[in-house]
Amino acid sequence: MAKCCQPKVSNSIWPGIVISIILISITVVIFSSLLFFFSKIRWEEFIYDGYLFYVIKFTFIQASISTGLAIIPAIFLAKALFRRHFLGRKLLLHLCSITLVLPVLVTILGLLTVYGRMGWIFKLCNLLGINYNFTPYGLKGIVLAHIFFNFPLASKILLFSLENISVEQRQLAAQLGMNQWHIFCIIEWPYLRRQILPICTLIFMLCFTSFATVLILGGGPNVTTIALAIYQSLSYDFDLNKAAVLALIQLFFCLSVALLNQNLNIIISVGNSHNLKWKHLNDSNLLKLWDTLIISITIIFLIPPLLAIIIDSLNFRLLQVLHNIKLLQAFTNSILISINSGILCVICTVMLLWSIRELRLRHSIFFCRILEVSGLLIFSISDLVLATGLFLLLHNFINLSYLTYSLLILTNALMAIPYAFKILENPMYDLAERYNLLCISLNIKGINRFNLIELKSLKKTIGQAFSFACMLSIGDFGVISLFGNENFLTLPYYLYQQLSSYRNNDAAVTVLIILLLCFSLFILIKYLSGKKYD
Amino acid sequence: MFFKLIIVIIIFLSSFSIQTKPILTVYTYNSFISDWGPGPIAKYIFEQVCNCNLKLIGLNDGISLLNRLRIEGKNSPADIVLGLDNNLIDLAKKTGLFIESKVDISQLKLPIAWKNNIFIPYDYSYFAFIYDKKRITEVPNSLDELINSPKPWKIIYQDPRTSTPGLGLLLWIQKIYKKYSVQAWKKLSIKTVTVTRGWSEAYGLFLKGESDFVLSYSSSPGFHLLIENKKNYAAALFYEGHYLQIEVAGQLATSKNPKLAQQFMQFILSPKFQRILPITNWMYPVIDIPLPDFYNNIPVPKKSLQFNAEDISKYHNQWIYLWQNAVNQK
């Protein structure tokens, strides 16, 4: 017999534990394969090497600045978008997910078209006779790019948090005559807070492990991150041990930050909501002006680089490139891989959350944390280490070219787990709060419960997580580049082939295809997963 | 029904019989196997004479090829590795995976005498800084002028730790400045916009107008001339000389088809294959054949520079360290 407040130990803990064990074993096996491939590690080289400490320090500073500057404006934007409904708001929200999922090189070239030495701003300043001397290189450039990647998505996730606040609470606040500040502090902040720390973790990890951005915009070796040091040790020197140790250092820092944030995060109970629409009251002109300003700045920041990408792609090569059979192959492969890894990612994430939720309700925080962190593991290993490790493991047993599809699907799915996790975490937890006792009393369990409860009420959110995971895989260059292949192409891979053969105009067209694919996928999944969320 | 079954069986069996030809596996770099690279044409020409299937496997760049071999060792499925360069030869030799090839290298026509029988050159070019004639009117005629000029030129080059052109520049500066290379790097760092991972990123940024000069090859303008019909890109020729990059192929000792591999090594020196390199790989052929006409508009450096392979692997880390520190102290 179950006590009313203590659900009995059930099978619902297993799904997450299984996934978690898989993730942890992959990590352990990859690291051990790297560490045992060659000779012993020369520790003194690490200890006495001031360069390493410098690199760690720089990576930290860079990631912290990037995270801070991405999250603070995101709070303001989320507030503004919550209060205002205007023409094109939906489009803006779609665009918010796009910036993170495009191949990094593409986005950076778009940013450079705007901010670069011969960019639009330079031309505008030239017209106006102003001296433009901003260079998007070095720390400035890296931070700018990271803000561009992360700030829109952070705003979007925070907006969902605000929309999750039950209308009853807002009604109550209005009745009590609270002003904006009080509403923010008392009602909205707790909701935002439970989302801010996890997002910060994610952004921080992304910036911490960021590699392509740093390599293009770094400006030189004085701007070196750990991820870059890993790449270098796997390049000319081919020092697998060093790479593994550096990757472990990276993993350690990422997970520490994640755990710290998890521990700071409080769990609040969310009441019931009748899903009413809330019309914002006591609106003032000043507030209108403020919101307009925030949204305008966002649009001015967000749109030009994306526009630049599109304008670049509408060149004279457009039709020839579209006729190319290789592009079609790359397109089909990309779609297949992204849909499959999206499905796999959502399945893994739901399984993980299923158990975490169960553990949370039982207040066994320690195991909860282990499962949560295991979801972040693969994300904090650099791509290169993951690929090299997998290669070391598998190349003796099987011809890897047969496995290209499955490996790509698997790695992309695992990389996307943290995002899907963030999108689904709170909604799933809130749902459990609401229906857990009911489920126990009616004895609805397992897959049955998922079908009846989760799928029905979280359709949109699951759709969102799915589409985001899909998009991430479309833009991901992935581990494929390291396995080498004969005729296997994905869109980002094809793009790199074009760039390495001087075909920059053709590459711009491929970028447009990627952009359109992400966008249409997003809209399609939204449409299929029922009612609009934003 | 019976007939249908027979047809199905025949189709099923025929799928096996197609695979009877021997397969020759060649590891190379990505731009080689792309639609616009020499790969597809080479495959077509070679398969006509060899009665085999040529399997081209593309990896990132020369260094990745070497690292792949370091992992696979004697179990490597590759028969041939094509795409290492003269700066990696010593490292590649030390793996002990390559064997001497019996190709006749007397027909080679390189800027230098080639004395290595393990690695056979298939094309070469010189590292050079490319600029846009529309933007740069006064062109530096020496590396020294490029580095020391008071003009606010902007330069993009590749990271010597992660790319072959970057390593080329490192060696180039080391060759010219020797013990004064620290000062040269410091001067250069003032003009440096950014240092990218590989060639594609650097060249892409240059085409975007992010820099006045980009490190590439002296034969790079060929692409713009032939494919885009643009005459405004040129390589700045320096009187100190240009560092030479020679791309080579090598045959693996563990090859399951040594005869076929040998045939391929012969093939890469044949005029048929050599002819396609200047218009697909934008590099110079290594045997004496006429170049396409448009190459007349591309001046060739008069003096070539290079280190011997042993010195490179010996001092590599030291030079990298030197560059790192010099560029760091802006």
Interface residues (C-beta under 8 A of the other chain):
Chain A: F37 Y51 L105 L109 L112 T113 G116 R117 M118 T135 Y137 A212 L215 I216 L217 G218 G219 G220 P221 N222 Y231 Q232 L234 S235 Y236 D237 F238 N324 K326 T388 F391 L392 H395 N396 N399 S401 S481 L482 G484 N485 E486 Y496 Q497 Q498 L499 S500 S501 Y502 R503 N504 A507
Chain B: Y27 N30 S31 I33 S34 D35 W36 G37 K55 L56 I57 G58 L59 N60 I63 S64 L66 N67 R68 R70 I71 E72 N75 P77 K154 D159 R161 T162 L167 S189 T192 V193 T194 V195 T196 R197 G198 W199 S200 E201 Y203 G204 L205 L207 K208 G209 E210 S211 S220 F223 H224 I227 W282 H316 N317 W323 Q324 V327 N328 K330
